[in-house]
Each structure stands twice: as structure tokens, then as C-alpha cells.
Amino acid sequence: MSRLFPAFLFLSIILQAATAPAISSIREMVIGPGKSGSEPATVYPLSLPSAPRPTKTETWKIGVYLPVAGAYREIGQRLRRGLRLALKSEAEIQPEMWRLLIVDSTAVEPARALVLFRKNQVVLVLGPLQSRLADASVNQAIALNLPIMLWAPRPELCARNRLIFQHFLSAANQGRALAELLRQGEEKKIALLYPENDFGRDFRASLIANLGPEQTHSLVRESFYDPHSVDFSSAIKLLQTLESQSAFPQSFFNHTVQLRPDYPFSALVIADFYPRLRLLAPQLRFFGLEQCRIYGIIGGHPPRRAGENGKALEGTVFLDFCGNLTPAPPRSQNYRDLYQTHYGETASIYDLYAYDSILILQQARQNLNQGKACDLPQALLSLPVMELAGGQTQISADGEFSKKLCPAVFQFSKPPPKNRIDFLGAPQD
């Protein structure tokens, strides 16, 4: 029997936070799922009025489409904590002027969730986090004329409509940042090694698109590997010159003699995180790449100094996220301390992005109140570069909010910063 969700059926949640009782005063409600029945689906006309624009004294209802149950329950809990912490802790925010209406993305399909939000007159939807729900959510948001800010790492969806925004670390964001770093450096001939999955392909496309003119910086070799593999020999061999490929051993695991093949590049970009690079490191050495400058990405996986494989990455240039390899900016450190104080555990990338989402909306709200924009999408698109908990944040013309990622050289002997941002494990779609 199908589940139907009456528009005005609310399941109230009393928020209890033993370590931070003040946070429980934030108004948060879960809407749907409701009782089974025969209520027909709502059919909207092709042309709907825009989402409501509250006056200065009206409460802003924010729809939040996140996992409440299931495998991603902890991530959903982190997102909610970040939202509530921002509403209660930021001096310029009046928590009584905000209301969070939550729909469980593990139980309610995007089409129904967006209808629920529209019926309850939210001004914008935050979420979903899962990439597989992003397309349907965007399509329905456009149909309902409802602004949405995706947490799914799908910035390309912003180009579909001025109502669509995206705010989460993505492959495109990291590929673009690494291309900018390479353009500023001395390496002119570059190779790319990437996983054969959506992340790897998106990273590759972004890197190539942003690398610049071929006469100054050129991608001379590229190869991909199975993201579930532990033997990367065949992928690494494809980076060699043709002469070296025919003369070199076929597998890292079947030979112990180290030869010196030819590589027509001076920099190797690996579109993967530290845990994978630790597996790759000894194989790169075996295939004669220890003298090549390695570039990697951190995302939410801060390098750790455990094991000799980690030592082999000495000198690798990582794109640092939010001070996970270097000292954190003051506002980022303040956020980590605040989260630790309220919840007794390390902050994560999820609650941090949720926290910053509220700060972004607060800035847009101020723009509207001051008459600097005619509606919420325009208010968001006109925001300046902001210093937020996740670092310097700016919006593109399409609606992608991206964080500034800074290069940092990995030093095995140097203790990493304390109280870093945790990743918890990425959603697998």
C-alpha cells in the first residue's frame, strides 16, 4: 500500500541536547510521512507564483530534505546539528525568525517531498545530500518555482535554472582548484591518474576545462583505475612512454626489481583522497615515480601519519580543506570549538556545510530586507565573497557556492592540527 502525506500533518520533535540545552529551543519539525489513505496527488499548473517572500518581521520557513533514518542517519543528524547550531550561536541571527521543516529523504521521494515543502510555504529547500536524488529534486523545484540549495555534489545542475544552487564540496570544485594551483606552478607537462567512477570523471572534466592554454600547461598522459582495486600497475604503466611500457614488468606484485622508465611529465595529479594515495605510494615508487611531484586532494580525509606508506607521501602537495593539514582559519577553528563544546565530539564536514548554509541564507535575508534584491535567488546570486566556518566561500554566476582550497605540502614528521574536520565516510550512491 502506498504512503500518502497530508499537507498539514506534522510530527513534532522535541529536541533534547543534554550537553547544550539552549539548542533545543530551535523550532524544528518533521513533516510526513502520514497515514495511508486515498488522498490524490496534488497537480500544479504550469505557471506557479514564486515561493513566498516573508516581510522583515515574518518567520522564514526552510525546508530541509535529509536522511532521518537508515544508513545515513548519523549524517542526517550531523546536518541538523549544524543548522541548529548556526541559528542559536550566530549573534546576527534571531532564531525565533526561522523554522526548519524536515522531510526524511530515505522515506519520501523527491517529487512528494518538494510538494510538501511547497504546500507549507517554505522559502527555500536545503538538500538532498544523496546525488541520486538530486536530478528529481531539481526537476520538481523548477516545476514548483521553489528555490533549492543542493548539498549533493552536483554543481552542474545549477545551470538548469536560476532557482538552483549548490553548496557542498564537489569533484568539480577540487578539480578547478587544482588546475588553478598548477597554472601558478612551474610544471608544464602534467599527468592524471583517476578512479573510474563519477567522482573521477567529474574531477577530470573540471581539471581539463580549467587548466588553461595547451601551450603553457598540457595534460600529456592520463589513465584511470578500478576504485576497488589494490593493484594499480596497469594504470601506472599507461603513463609511461611507449618504449618503457614494452620493457617494464607487468605487475607491482610479481616483481621486486625496480627499473627506471621514462615519463613525459613532471607532475602527477591523483584525483583521489589520502587513504587511496597511501595504497598507491609504494607502487609509484616501484614504477620510478618517486622523483615526480605528486598532487592529491584531501576532501574530508585528513592525512594521518600511520605506517610507512604514509611516509612515502612526504612532499605530496594536497589541496587542504578547512585547515585539516595546516592551522585552521580563526572562524573555522571557532566553529570546531563550538561544536565540540555543544556536542562533545569532533565537527564533521556535514554539520559544517549545514552551519554555513544558514549563514549564507542570513546574508541573503539581509540583502532582501535592505532592498538590494527583488527575490531570494537574486539575493543569493549577489552575495560577496564570505568568510564562513568552512573558509572563504563565493558563489558562481550559475549558483555554485564553493570553498577556497589551499595547497599544503605533506610532512610525515609534522604532527597534524588537532580538532580537525571529520569526514565520517561519504554517501555511496
Helices and strands as residue ranges (DSSP letters): E 10-12, G 21-25, E 28-31, E 60-66, G 70-72, H 73-89, G 95-97, E 98-104, H 110-119, E 124-126, G 131-133, H 134-143, E 148-150, G 155-160, E 164-167, H 171-184, E 189-195, H 198-210, E 218-225, H 233-237, H 242-247, G 252-254, E 267-270, H 274-286, E 293-297, H 307-311, E 317-320, H 330-343, H 349-369, H 376-381, E 386-388, E 391-395, E 400-403, E 406-409
